[in-house]
Amino acid sequence: MPDLATPPRSDEVEVSLFGPGFGECILVHLGSGNWLLVDSCFDQRRREQPALAYLQRIGHDPASAVRLVVATHWHDDHIRGLAKVVRTCAAADFYCSAALRSTEVLTVIGTQAAYTQSSGAREFHDVLELLDKRSAGPGSSSPGWTVAERLLFKRRLIDERTESTVLSLSPSDASVTRAIQAIGRLLPQPGDSPRHLPAPSPNDTAVVLWVSIGSTAILLGADLEKTANPHTGWTCVVNDHESRRPGERAEVFKVAHHGSSNAHDDRVWDGMLMAPPFALLTPFVRGNVQLPSADDCARINSATPRAYISAPPTVRSAVRRSGVVERMMAEVTKERHELDGGCGQIRLRKANALERGQNWSVDLFAGAGPLAAVARAL
């Protein structure tokens, strides 16, 4: 039985994926006790942010150990609890999509933090306020803005031969321009009622990351989707990769958009990943939407036998209450969410970052398991 509390060695690579809780988050050990944290999720049963709790459990203080925090996009299911993450990880640089940098976007976030029912807007508003307060002190705490092919982190952490880098592969210039053009339609008008901010479709502004630790590469796909426009989405990412890093392939892939077909591109699997890669994903279940579907599982399992999911994508039966109880709850609450199941963890570790290959260990906790087993149950 693997020990959840044993930390990685200073020269050991680790990728941990947490979810679903409410959302998903990823930890990557960059070497010598330094970590990358991507997105945020909230374990509604334990009332904690699982990545922060895990770091504390293995004896790494998030306040000093986390060197980089990246928010891939502002959807509710990816940044719940993000303000707490940024507040706790005091030594970390913070980056988010350049699609959120425009005056129009910041106006929407500022005005709709109180106006909208979208927790994503409120979280991001709280993060910007926190960074603004920090900027009054020594050093810079302003957010960094990711675009395609921007270097976010570069250090030699393990030894003089082993360089750790984090590179953003998206969004493209065309995606940022499209987002700025669309965001104005979200500005509230006089007399508008509170509402959820609509999610962009397709999602082509999410931040995909390429993490290199020595000779080991990791591709974190966020929720980026494939589009018909060759200048946006996965097509643009693959084209840039082929021209800038020909022959470089990742051993681990955080599958985009919970395995949905709208985020699948054969060229990613054929041209950016080693065969067969480790493929990690979290489920998404809301209303009638269930990801990954049975077809999604079959497609991913056909691409690799090393696919793992943090929890089964099960739809829970709705709780039946009397009309009186429903009316009382509606009167005293602004938002309601049924508590999901526990937050699972997939943990991969590799002993030598300088070696290419599949010599990884796989540990599964709290309901995480092989995707093949989930597919048989769907």
N, C-alpha and C positions, 0 to 999 in steps of 0.2 A: 504494500500500500504506500503510495507516494506521500511524502511529508510536505504539507502545504506551507509550513513555516520555515523550511530551509531556504536561505537566500541563494541566488546564483553566485558562483565564484566571480572574481573580478574580471577574468578573461572569458566568461561564459556568456553567450548570447541567449536572451530569453524574449519570447513573444507571448504575452498573455492577453486573451480576449475574454471580456466579461459581458454578460447579457443573459436574458433580455432586461429583467428588472423593468425600469422605464428607460429604454434606450440601450446603448452599447458603448463600451470604451475599450481602449487598447493600451497596454503598457509594453514598451520595448526597452530592454536593458542594453544601453549603448556601451557599457564597459565601466569597470571600477566604481560601481555603485551609482552611476548616472543613468537617468531614465528619461524617455520620451513618453508623454501621456497624450493620447488622441481622443477627443470627444469626452462625453461624460454620460453616465447612467446612474440611476438611483434605485437601490434595492429597497422596495417598498415594505418588505416584511422586516428586514433588519434595520431600516431607517438609516442607511448609510450609503456612501459612495464606495463601491466595492474595491476600486483600484487603490484609493487612499487607505482603506482598511487593510488591504493585502500588503501594501508597502510597510505599514506599521507592524504587521504581523511578522514579516521577515526581518524586521529590525532596521529598515531604511526610513529615515525621517523625510516625509514628502516635502517639508519646507526647504530642505537643502538638496535632496536627492533628485528631484524632478528638475531637469534643466530646460525642458521645452514642453509647452502645452500648445496643442493645435486643435482648433475647432473647425471641423471640415465644412459645416454649413449650419444654418440656424434652425433646422427642423427640431420640433419639440423632442422627438425621440432620440436625438443625438447630443443635446446639450442640457438636459435636465440636471441641475446641480453644478453647472459649470462655474457659476460665481463662487461657490464654495471651493472648487478645485483651484481657481486662480488665487483666491484669498489664502488658501493653505500652502500652495506651492510658491512661496515668496521669492525663491531664487530663479524661477523659470521665466524665460521669454515667452510671450504669448503671440500666436499668429492665427489669423483667420483669413477667409477668402477676400481677395481684393474686390469682389463683387459687392461687398458690404461697405466699401470705403466712400462711396459717393455721398454728396450732400443730401440727395433725395433719400437714400437708404437710411442714413443717420437721422434724418428728420422723422422718417416713419418709425424707427426704433424709439427715438426720444418721445414722440407724441403718443405712440401706441403702447408703450410699456404699461401705462395705466389704463389706456383705452381698450386695448385688445384683450381677447381671451387666450391669446397665444402665449404659452409659457416660454417659447423660444425667444420672442421679442423681449420679454421681461428679463430673462437670463442674460441676454446679450447686453441689454441696457445696464444691468447691474455690474457686469464685467467692465464695461466702459467707464462707469462711475468709479469703480474701484481703481482702475488703472489711472484715471485722472487724479485721484487723491494721492496715489503713490508718486506721480510725476512731480509733486511738490518737493519730494525728498531728493537725496543724492541719486545720480544715475537716471536712466531713462526707463519709463514704464509704459510708454505708448505701445499700442498694438502694432504688430508687424502685419503686412498685407501680402498674402501669397498670390503669385501668378505662376504661369508655366515656367519651369526651369529656373526657379529661384532657390538659392542655397540658404537654408534656414539654420543649419548647425554644422560645424566642422571642427573636430578636435581629435587629438591623439590621446586616448584615455587608457588603453590597456598597455601598450608599449610603443616604442618609436616606429615599429613596422605597421601598427594597426590604427588606421584612421577611421573614425566614425563620422558619418555625414548623414544629414537629412535634407532631402531635396523635394520641393513641391513640383508636381508635374501638371497641375491645373490650378485655377481656370485659365483658359486661353484668353487672349485679348478680345476675340469675338464674343466669347461667353460673358465677359465682364460688360462689354458694351450692350449686349442684349438685356442683361440684368438691370442696368441703369435705365434703359429705355422703358422697361416694364414696371419698375418700382414705383414710379409716380402714380400709377393707378391704385396703389395701396394707401395713398394719403387719405386720412379721414376727411369727410365733408361735413358741413354743419347738419346736425340732425341725425347723423349716422348712429346706429346702435353698435355696441361692442360685438366684435366678431373675431373669428380666427383668421389669421393671415393665410391666404391660399398658398400652398406649396407650388413652386415653379414646376412646370412640366414641359419638356423633360428637364431633369435636374442636370444641368451641364456646368454649374458653378462650384460644385463640391470639390474639396481639396484632396487630390490623390497624392500620396507620399511614396518616395523611393528612399529606403533606408539602407545604407551600406555600412557594414562593420567589418573591416578587413576585406576578405574575399566573399563575405556573406551578404546577400541582398534580400530585401524584404519589400514587397509591394502591398501597400495599404490602399484599398480601392474606394473607401468612403461609400457614398451613394451615387457616384457618377454614373450617368446613363449613356447609352449609345444614341446618337442623333443622326439625322439624315444630312446634316451640315458637316462637311469634312473639316471645318475650322473649329468645331466644338466637340465636346464629349470625348469618348474613348478613341474615336478615329484620330483626332488631333494628338492625343497622348501617345498613341502607338507610332504615329508618323514621326513625332519629335524623338521618341526613344530610338527608333531605327536609325535616325540620322545622327544623333548625339552619342548614343551608347550602343553601337552595333555589337551584337554578340553577348551583351550582358543580360543575364537572366536571374530572376529571383527564385529562391527556394521556397519561400512562404508567401502566400497570397491571402490577404483578408478580402474575401469575395465581396464584390460591390452590391449594394442595395439588397442585402439579405438573400442573395441568390436569384433575384428576379430576372426574368428573360430580357427585360428592357435595359438591363445593365450588362448583358453578355455580349462579348465580341470575341470571335474565334481567334482573331489576331493577337489578343492579349495572351491567351493560353498558348498559342503556337510560337509567338515571337518575344514574349516578355518573361516567360516562366520556364524553369527547368522541368524536365519530364521525368517522373511525375512530381508535381509540386505538392506541398502541404497547403490545403485549402481550408480556411477557417471562416465561419459565418455565424451570425446570430439570427434568431427568428424574429419575425414581426407579425403580430396578430392584432388587428383592430377592426371591429365590426365583422364584415364578411371577407375582409382582406386577410389572407394567410400566406406568409412567405417563409421559407420557400414552398412552392407547391410540389405535388408529386412529380410533375414534369420537370420542374427545376432540379429536384433531387436527382432524378434519373440523368439529366444532362451533366450535372457536376460530377456525379459518380462515374459517368462514362469517361470523363476527362482525367480523373485521378482516383486511385484507391485510397488516397491519404486525405480524405475530406472529413471534417469534424464540425459539429454544431454545438453551441453552448447549451441548448435546451430544445426539446421537441416543439414544433410549431403547432401547438394544440389550441383549438378554440374552446373556451370555457362556456358552459351554459349560463345564460343570463339569470341573475337572481330575481325571483318573482316576489314582488311586494304588493301590498294593497295600495289602492289609489290614494288613500289618506296618508300613508307613510311616504309615498312618492311626492305628494304635494308639500308635505312638511319638510322633506329633504331639499326640495327645490327652493323653498323659501329661505333656508338658513345656509345654503352653500352656493358659492359661485361656480365651482367646478367639482366634478365627481369622476373618479376613476376606480374601477374595480381593481383590487390588489391582484397583481400577477403572481405567478409562482416564484420560487427562489431564483437567484441570479447565479447562473453557472459560470464556470471558468475553464477555458482550454489553455494549457500551458505547454509551450514548446521550449526546449533548451538544447543548445548545441555547445559542445565543450571547446571547440577550436574555431574561432572566427576566421582564421587564415585558410582553412580547408574548404574547398567546394565539395558539396555532396550532401547526402541525406542522413548523416549520422546524428539525428535529432532524437531526443526522448520526448514522449508525449504523455502528459498527465491530464486527467479529466476529473473535474470536481463538480459536485452539486448538480448533477443531472446532465452534464455535458457528455457527448458520446459520438460515435462514428455516424456520419450522415447516412451510410448504407443501412444502419439499423433503423434510423428514423424513416427512411424511404419505405422499408418493409411494413411499417406500421400505418402509413398514410393510405 
